[in-house]
Amino acid sequence: MSKHIEKLKANFAHFDRSEISLHELKRIESFNDSEEMYEYLGNRFLIWEEKFKHAVSADLTGGYTFFKGGKLCPIKNILIKHLKSHTKNKAAIIWVGSDGTQSVYTYQSLYSEVIKCSAALMKLGIKRGDRVLIHMPNMPELIVFMLACSSIGAVHVLYHASYSAESLADRINDSKPTIIVTSDESVTGGHVNMKEKLDHALAKTSHSPKYCIVVTRTGKRVHMKPLRDLWYHDLISDEVHCDASELKIEPVNADDTMFMLYTSTAMGEPKALTYSYGGYMLWAYLSYLMLFDKKDTDTYWCTADISWITGHSYQVYGPLMAGQTVLVCEDTINIDNANSFFDICSKYSVNKLYTTPSALQSLMNASQKKSIFRNLPALEMVATGGEKMREELLEWVSVKLCSNRAVIFDIYSMTEAGGAIFASIAGYNDIEYGTVGKHLPCVPAVLLDKTSKHVIDISNTQGEIVLNAPFAPLARSVFGQTGLFEKLYWKKDAQSKPYFSTGDGGQYDDNFNMILTGRLDDVFHIGGKRMSLMEIEDAVKKYPKVKECAIINIVDEKRGEKLIAFCVLKDKKDESYNDQIIREIKETILNEIGEIAMPGDIRFTRMIPKSPDGVILRDILKEIAMQM
């Protein structure tokens, strides 16, 4: 064992926990009955207006409902509880824009903004269950709208700012939002007219929202359609809409839908999953405390985009429920803005960081190739997720970036599960690098043999990671498609008992820590984002000169990972126009999905290797790509 690994294990073992004690963690793990466990957890971590009748209720489909009959006020659980303590005047959000713009919201001022936004939405006619689609960059107002929707029982639907107008139009038609929220511009990766993109999307839709609310980011002049389009600053400054002094917040049912999130499925076409208040809020809060603990002096930074489940759970709901100071950065970390990363960490004394190996790889490359580096003495915890971290990168982060002082661990999260399900808990578990540790307390995860459907209880045998008992934060349904969620995710084992299929493969090491072996379908993770290979391939095949397409992802020196598209052209004569065709394929991807799905390389081939039953042999293509 290398010295830096020994030091990392010692740091991990001796981490001083302050929020959830070892005694409490052991108590949570000791429950054998789901009803008793969630009865305890619901009362311990959530504030109720009306007590639930049953902590867990089984559904005929194999799913579960949590805290049925219970009512709670989300805003009380997230913000109001902090206004009666010293946390009231503590920084809740420190926001840093891509252009250097900065702002700070205390818990008191954030509550004030949220309550004004809530009042404005209600006076625009938004009621419980109405959907509000939010398509904008990582800005403070994005979080304000999320919290305002949750406060009044509206369902927020975030859609990543980089997606195309065509893709946005599909989601508008599917979710049928009453209100859409966007910004005038996005300045991440260059100026993008967000309002213009929304207008183009709405020109393609059959559904029309009642209102479009535009948040000012740069002050760029944009076209505003009379009666439909409203400026956010006008909305909350107008007395008719913003008087929140007598706003009465009604409690929501614990099993009502809190938000929807579009994710890629094995079917290729993204679907909107629905999540309920009680189960989701409990796990966002509890898992945050398990993973990151909490000290009053923390400055915590999660680099995920808020549009992903990691951003929802570990940049907004979890840390705010815990009373943390959350740093929100508009930009992504890459080799070109490494200086900004070090500036932000130094200025705000960031001591807890949740990021991806790709982002850390960019920092290491910037250090080695551009001599951009600063020691970060405050950094005491680094969590990663979405990809595996190579040992070379782990050593650099440990020795160089953190001077052997930090706790470093990997988190396995799942969109459908509402957040993290596997990780070693600092100061509680042992850690084995190269694994994601053991499942977190409360998580009913087992390894199942794909063929026999029996539980695997030995090491070094591959299977599928599944959930075989009630788990509170699981998504409840696919919006608007009755029965599809059960068809996609709920299966039966060898004893005909229901289990939830994650689609992820794994195997135990000799100490029964989980080693992830990859997806068992054509959905994959890159840079912390969940994407469907089939969706990207279908977009490429809409270009008329492409006959077949296969997408793979490989390790990339600059970005950590990148996509490569192998294309078979319909006519061999087209090969003489490769550069032009590549440009046109890229334009097709931009129009169909957006920059987020752009391959780092597009290559032409005479054939795509496939199995006898027509399945693309991606491992062969990866070997070819690494040798080219």
N, C-alpha and C positions, 0 to 999 in steps of 0.2 A: 504493500500500500504506500502510495506517494505521500510526502510530508504535507502537501496542501490538502489532500483528502483527509488525513488524520486531523488536521487543524479544523477543517470544516465540520467533521463529525463531533469534535469537542465543542465547538461553538454551538452546534445544534443541540447537543445534550444539555448544555449549561445555560440555555436561553432562559431568562428570568421572566416568567409569565406574570401578568398583573391583573388581567380582566377575567378570564375563565380559568379557575384554579385546576390543579391536577385532580383534586378531589371531585370537582364538578364533572370533569371529563370522564372520570371513572364511573361516576354515577350514571351519566348518560349512556355509557357503553354497557352498563349492567342490566338495563331493561331487556327482558325477554318478550314482553308483550307490547305490540305497537300502540294499542289503545292507551295503556298506562304511560308509555314514553311520551306520546304526543299530548296527553293530558298534562303531564309535568311541564313539557317544553312550552306549550301554548300559554300556560299560566305564568311561567317563569320569564318569558322573553317578549310577550305581546301584551298590550293594554286593551282590555275589552270593554265595550259599552254594554253588551249583553253576552252573557256566558254561553258558550257552545254546548249543545246537548250531547253530541258524540264527537270525540276527537278524530275517529276514523270510521268511515262508512264504506263498505264494499259496494261496487257497482257490478251489474250483471256482466259487463263487458270484460271484467278482469281489472279494471281501474279502481280508483278510490277517490272519495270525497273527504276533505279534511275540515274539521271544526264546523260541521253542519249546524245551523241554527245560531251560530255566533255572529255578532256584529261588532265592528271596530271602526274607528276613525283613523285612516292612514296618516293624515297630517299630524295627529297627536302622537302616533308611534314614531314618526320620522323627525319632526321638528318641534312641536309644542312641548314635548317632555323636556327638551333642553332649555326652554325659556325660563324654567323655574330653578335653574342651577347656574353655577359659574360658567357653564358652557355658553350661556346666552350671548356674551360678547366675544366669544372665541371665533376665529376665522373658520367658516364652514367650507368655503370654496375660494381658492386662489386660482384665478384664470390667467393664462399666458397665451396671447394670440400669436399667429404665425408671423405677424409683422412687428412683434414686440409690444403690442398693446397689452396692458395688464389691468386687472381689477380684482377687488377682494369683497366678498360677502360674508358678514358675520351670520351666526345662526338667527339673530334677530332680524337683520336686514333681508336675509334670504326668505324668512317667513313672511315678511311684509310684501315682498315681490310676489311670492306664491299666492298669497291670499288675494292680492289685487288681480292677478291673472285669473284666479278661480272665479272671482266675482264677475270679471269681464266675460269669461266663457259662459257663465250661467245667464248673464243678461243678453248674450247673443243667442240664447235658446238651447245651449248644450245641456243635455240631461243624462242621467245615469244610463250607461250602456252605449251611448253615442261614441263613434270612433273619431279620433283626431289623429290624422297622419302628419308626422313631423319629418321634413326632409331638409336638413340644414347641417352646417358644420358643427364641431364641438364648441359651442358657445354657452355662456351662462344661461341665456334665455331658453336653450334647449332643455336644460335641467329644470328651469322654472316651469315650463309647460308640462314636463313629465309629472312633476310633483302636483301641479294644479289639477291635471287630469285625474290623478290618483285620489286627490282630496275630495273631488265631487262625484266620483264614480264613473267618469268618462274613461274610455279605453284608448290609451295612447299606442300608436303604431309608428315606430321609428323606422326610417328607411335611409340607408347610408347615402351621404351627400354625393359620392362619386358615381352613383348609378346613372344610367342614361335616361333620357326623356321617354324612350320606348319602354324601358323596363319599369319606370315610375308609372306610366300609364296603365300597365298591366296590374300593378298593385292597387292603383286607385279604383279600377274597375272591380277588383276582387274584394277589397276591404270596404268600399263605399263610404268614405269618411264624410262626416257632416262639415268638418272644417279641415283645411290643410294649412300647415304652418311652414314657412320657408324664410330665407333671408334674401336680401338684395343681391349679395355676392358671397362667394367663398374665395378666400385668398390662400388656401392650402394647395401647394403645388401649382401656383399660378392663379390668376383671377378667372373665376367662372361665374357667369350670370345665372344665379340660381332661380330667380323669378322668371327669367326668360325660358329656362329649362322647364319650369312648372307650366308655363303657358303653352309650350309645345306639347307637353304631355297631355294637358287638358283638351287640346285640340284633337287628340286621338282617342279620347275616352267617351264611353256612353254615359258614365256617371258624372254628374256635376255637383261639386260641393256647394254648400250654402254660402260659405265665406272662405277666403284665402287671407291669412294674416302674414304680413311681411315684416320681419325683424331687420332693423338697420345694422349692417356690419361695416360697410365702407361709405355709405351715403351716396352710392351710385344711383343715378336716375333710372327708374324702371317704369314700365307701362303698368298702370293700375286701372283695372276694369271697374267702372262706377258700380256702386251698390254691392259688388262681390268682394273687392279687394280692400283690405284695411291695413294701415300701418300700426304696428304693435305699440309704438310710443304714443300715438294718438289714442289708441284704445284704452291704455291704462292711465292716461292723463285726463281723459274725459270723465267728468263727474258722473255722468249717466251710467258709465260702465265700470268705474273703478272704485266706487264707494264700498269698501269692504268692512266698514265699522260694524255693521249689523248683519254681516254675512253669517248665515246659519249653515254649518256643515253637518249634513245628515250622515250617520254611520252607514257603512256598506255591509253587505253580507260577506262573510269570510270566503264563501265559495263563488262569489261573483267574479266575472272576468276583470282582471286588473289591467293587463296589456296584451298586445299581440306582437309577435315577432316573426318575420319571414326567415325561413331557413331552408337550405337545400336538403332534399331527401333523395333516397335511392331511386325515386321515380323521375329524377331529373328536374322537374318543374318545382320551383320553390313554393312552399305552402306557409300560411300564417298559422302559427301555433298560439293557443290561448293559455294564459296563466291566471290562477286565482289568487286573491289577496292574502288569505290566511297562510296557506302553505308556502307561497313564494316569499312573503315578507319574513316569516320565521326563519327560513333557510338563508336568505341573503344576510340577515343580521347574525344568526348563530354561526354560520360557516365563516363569515368575515372575522368574527372574534376568535374562532378556532385557529384560523390560518395566520392572521396578522396581529392578534392580541390587540391591545390598545393602551397607550399612555397619553396623558394630557399634552405632552410635548411633541407628539408625533407630527410630522408632515408626510403624508402618504400620497404616492403618485402611481396611478394605474394608467399605463400608456395605451390601453385598448380604446378603440373608438366607442363612444357611448352607444352607438347603434347595435353593437353585438351584445350577447348575453353577459359576457365578462364586463362590459361597460355598464350595463344595467345594474348588475349585482354588486360589482366591486369597485365601481367609480361613483355610483349614485346611492342606491338604496342601502346596501350594507354599511359602508363607512359613515353615511349621514345618520343612520339609526344608532350607530355606535358613538356619535359625537366627535368624529375625527375631523382634522383639517385635511381637506382633499385638494390636491393640486390637479387642475384640469388644463391640459395643453391642447391647443387647436391643431398643432402640427403633429406629424409622425416622426419618429426617430430614424434617421438614415445617415449615411456617411457624409452627406453634404451639409447637414445641420448639426453635426456632432458638437460643435462649439456651443450651440444653444442648449443642448442637453446639460453640459457641464456648468454653463452659466445658471441655469434654472436650479440645478441641484445645489450649487454653492450658495446662491442668493437666498433660497428658502429652506436651506438645511434639510433637504429631503433625506429621511432616514429609513423609509420603507418604500420599496419599489416593486411593482408587479408589471412585468413586461414579457417580451418574447425573446427566444434565442436569436431570431433574425435581427432584432433591434440591437442586442448586445454584440452580435457579430459585426454590425455596421460600426459600432463604437470601437471595437478592436481593430477593424480595418483602418479606421480614421487615425487611430493611435499609431499603427505601424506604418502607414503609407503617407500620412499628412502631418504626423507628429502633433496631432491634436489630442491632448490628454491633460487631465487634472486629477489629482488624488481627491477622493471624496470621504473625508474623515467622519462625516455624520452618518454615512450609509451603513446600517446595521442589519438590514434584511433585504434579500433579493429573491423574489419568487418569479418563476417563469412558467409559461404554458403555451400550448398550441403546437409545439414541435419538441423534438429531442435536442438536448444540449450536448454537443461534442465535448470530449474531455479537454481538448486544447482550449476551448472557449471557457469551460468551467474553471480551469486553472487561471486563465487571464483575469476573469471576473473576481475570483477569490484573492489572488496574490496582488495583482496590479491595481484593479479598480477599488477594491475594498481593504487592501493591506492586511489580509488574513483576519479581519475583525468581524465579518458578517456571517449571518445565517443565510444559507442558500438552499432552495428546494424547488421541486417541480410540482405543478398542480395539473391534474387531469380534470378538465371541466367538460360539460356536455350541454349544448343548447337546450335540448329537450328536458334536461334535469334541472334547469334553472341556475346552474352554476357548478361549483366544484363537487366532485364525488370521491376522488382519490388524492391524497397528499400525506406526507409525513408532517406531524404537528410539532413545531419547535418546542423543546423543553418537555415533551411528553413521549413521543415515539423515538425509536432509533431511526437512522436514515441510511439508505443504501443508494449511492448515486448510480444513475442508469436506469432507475426504477421510479415509479410515481408513488412508492410507499404502499400503505394499506388503505382500504376504504375508510373514509371519515366516519366517526360515530354517527349513528342514525341511518347511514347508507346501507341498504340491504343488497350489496353487490356480491355476486358469486361468479365463478367461471364455469361455463357450460360447454360441453362437447357438442359441436355443431351437428354431428351425425346421430349420436345416440340420445342426445338431449339429457344426459346425466351430468350432475355436478362433478367438476374436476377438483379433487382435493389433494393432488400431488404436484410436485414442482416440475418445471421444464416440459410441460405438456400444453400445447396451444389450444385455446378455445375462444368463446365469445364472452365478453363481459356483459352480464345481464343483471337486472334488478328483480328480485323474486318475492318482494313483500312491499307493504305500503311505504311510499316515500313522498313527503309533503309537497316539495316544489315542482314535481313533474308537471309538464304541460298537460292540459286537460283534453284538448281536442284540436282538430284542424278546422279553422274558421270556415263556416258555410258548407262543410262537406260531412254530413252525418255518417258516422261509421268508418271514415277513412283513417282516422287516428288509430283506431283499434286494429284495422287491417294492416297498417304500416308497422306498428310497434308492438302490439300485444300478441304473444305466441303461447304455446303450451309445451311444457317439458314432458319427460318420459312418464311422469305420474299424472299427466293431464292437468297440472297446476299452472296457472297463468304466470308468465314472466314478461318483463319489459325488455325488448331487444335494443341494445345501444348501437349495434352495428360495428363496434370496435373489438378487435382481437387483442388477446393478451395471454401471458403465461406467468406463473409464479417463479421467483427465484428460490434458492434453498431456504431462505428465511420467510418465504411467503409474502414478499413484496411484489407488487405487480409490475411486469415489464410489458409495455404496450407494443404490439406487433403490427399495428396499422389497421386501416379500415377493411371491412370485409365486403364492402360494396364500392361504388364509384363516387362516393362522397369523400372529401379529404380536407385536411386543415393546412393552410399556408399563411404564415404571418399572423396566426391567431384568428384567421377568418375561416369560416366554414363555407365550402363551395362544392358544387356538383360538376364533375368532369363532363357529364353528359350535357348539362346546360350550356357549357362553353363550346363543346363540340357541335351541338345543334346550331349555335349562333354562327360558328365558322362555316357550317354547311349551307347557311343561307346565302353565302357568297356564291354566285352562279357557276364559277369555274372550279369549285372544289367538289370532288366526288365523295371522298372520305376524309375523316379527321380523327386523330387520337391525341389527347392531351395528357402529359405527364408533368410531375414536378421533380426537380433535382436540387442538390445543394449548390448555392451560388455564393461566390466569394464576397460580392458587394452587398447583396440583399439577404443573404442567409439561405433563401430558397427562391426558385423561379419556375415559372411554367414554360414548357416547350410544346409547341403544336407541330405535329407531323401531319402533312396534308398530301393527299393524292389528288392530282388535277384530272379533270375530265378529258382534256386534250393535251397530248404531249407537246404540241406546238406552243402551248402557253408557257412552257418552261423558259423560253427565251425572254419572257417579260417578268422574270422573278421579282425584281425590285418593285415594279409597279403593282404586281399582284399582292405582294406583302403589304404594301401601303393600303391597298383596297380591302384586304382581309382585316387589317387593324381598324379601318374605318367601320367595317361591318360589326366588329366586336364592340366598338365604342357606341354605335347606334343601338345595338341590341341589348347590351348589358351595361357597359361603362368601363372606365379605365381600370377598375378594380379587378377585372377578369383578363387584362391584357397579358398575353404570353411575353416572356422576355426574349424569346426566339421563335421564329417560324421556319420550319424546314420542309422541303419537298421530298417525297419518296415515291417509289413505283407501287408499293404495297404496304399494308398495315398488317403486322403479324397477329394472327388470331388462333384461338383454340378451335377444335372441330365443331363446337357448338356456337361459334361466332363471337366469343368473348375476346376483347382486345387484350393481348399479352403485354401489359404495361411494363413488367419487369425487364423484358427483352428490350423494349424501347429505351428504358432508363440506362441499360448497359451500353446501348448504341450511343445515346446522348452523351454519356460520360467520356466516351472514347473519341468523340468528334471535336 
